[in-house]
Amino acid sequence: MIVDCAIYRERLRTEGPEDFSDALAQCRSRGDAFVWIGLYEPTEKEFEQVTEEFALHPLAVEDALNAHQRPKLEVYDDSLFMVLKPVGYDAQADVVSSGEIMTFIGDSFVVTVRHGEESPLAAVRHRLEAEPEMLRHGPTAVLYAIADAVVDHYVDVAAELATDLEELESEVFSPVGGGSRYAASRVYNFKRQILEFRRATGPLAQPLTRLAGGGLFGVRVPFVHEKAQPFFRDVSDHLTRVNETVEGLDRLVSDILSAHLAQMSVRQNDDMRKISAWAAMAAIPTMIAGIYGMNFDHMPELHWLWSYPVLVLVLITLEILLYRLFKRRGWL
């Protein structure tokens, strides 16, 4: 559905006509205005009129309708198409969720298509409307503001993940929580959330590099204001730091998981040594009792008066010696 539609002229917002064609014609006739249409999870029928009026490329339209796209930047004859994946993090459930924002910009128009709950653009509109100086760059200002808002939120999510990872690390290696059989599953689940985050941040590096003027042979991207490159370069720098942070978190989670598995292996070895020690201590009386329980007739010890107390004393002495030996070696 259409969430918002407005014309921005002379750096101020004005409500546009209901007919998209008239709104676009007004903006192009002035030269210093543009129309911004925002849609949320539109159906094919709802998006059909927008596609026709703004001559959007069918491949980009298909991506915008179906969603589930990687962050990317596509240049077509009449428009520029960019996909971003905003993310959200539920610290209570340790779950990273993502949405999608598809942005079309062209000659005097911006069309944004949102999917998911993690992609609000109302704050971006308010920010631009509160800073009229930015609006003089036209549709490029909208693209920059969206990318900047998404990447800034990446920074916040990365900080929250780092904080929760420190807590998880302390819990895993604590004497109480480290031995839990669910510790490995919690670490692995956290690694999956970081992977979900990387799917949003990693592929975005190349599109922002192109917008910042660092693409192939330094060719400027069409429909982007030439003075906007320093702003996109700043966003790209922030994204680079986020990607470095996420990569470090991923390595740390892998190290924690490996260390936890090694710790569990050591504990299992300790348990096996203790079991083996007790089994060895139980084997001696079992063996002696087995020998004297075979009911042979010609066993001299059976008719000796002191056989029983001597045998019990020998058993106790051997058990004490074995216990002290295993205790000295750390098996018990």
C-alpha positions, 0 to 999 in steps of 0.5 A: 500500500502507499504509505506517503506521497509528497512533492518537495520543492524549494526544500519544503514539503508540499502535498502532491496531486493524486495522479503520479503523472501530474506530480512527476510532470510538475516536478520536472517542469520546475527542475528544482523539485522531486516527488517521493512515493513510499510503499509498504509491501505492495501487491503487484496490482498496487505497484503497477501504476507506479511502474508505468508512470515512472518507467521502472525497469521490470527486473527491478520491479520484480525484485521490489515485489518479491523481496528476499534480495541481497543489498545491491546497486543496479543502474538502468536507463531511466532509474537507479535501483538500490536494495538495503537490509535494515536489521533489528536486534532483540536482546532478550531473545538474542535474535537478529531480524531484517527487513528490506528497503528498495529505493528507485531514484531517477529524474525528479522522483524517488520511490521506496518500497519497504518489506518487514518491520525493521525498515521504518522510513518515517524518521528519515522523512522527518530528518530531511524535512527538518534539514531543508539544506539537504533537500536541495540535492534532490533524490540523492539526499533521500538515498543518502539519508536512507543509507545513513540511517540504515548503517547508523543502526548497524553500528548500534546493533553491532554494539549490542551484539558485542555486549551480549557476546561478552555476557555469553562468554562469561556465562560459558566459561563460568564454573556453574554455566560452563558445564551446561549441555545447552551452552554449546547450543547458545553459542551456536545460535549466537553465531547464526545471528551474527551470520544473519547480520553479516548477510545485511552488512557485507554485500552493502560495501560494494554499492556504497563504494560505487556511490562514494566514487570508488567504483570501476575507473571512478565513473560517477553513478547516474542520477546521483549528485556529484557533490554527494560522494563525500557523504556516501564516503562517510557512510561507507567508512561507518559500514567498514567499521561495522563489517570489521566489528562483525568479522571480529565477533564472528571469529570470537564466537568461533573461538568461544565455541572451540574453547568450550568444546575443548573444555567439555572434552577435558571435563569428560577426560577427568570424569573418565579418569575418576570412573577408571580409578573407582573401577580399579579400586573395585576390581581388587576385592571383586577379583579376590572374592571371585577366587574364593567364591569358586568353591574348590575343595583344596584351598588351605586358606579356607580352613585357617582360623585367621583367613577372614580377618587377614583377607579383609585387612589385605583388601583394606590396605590395598584400597587405601594404597590405590586411593592415595596413589590415584589422589596423588595423581589427580585422578580422584 
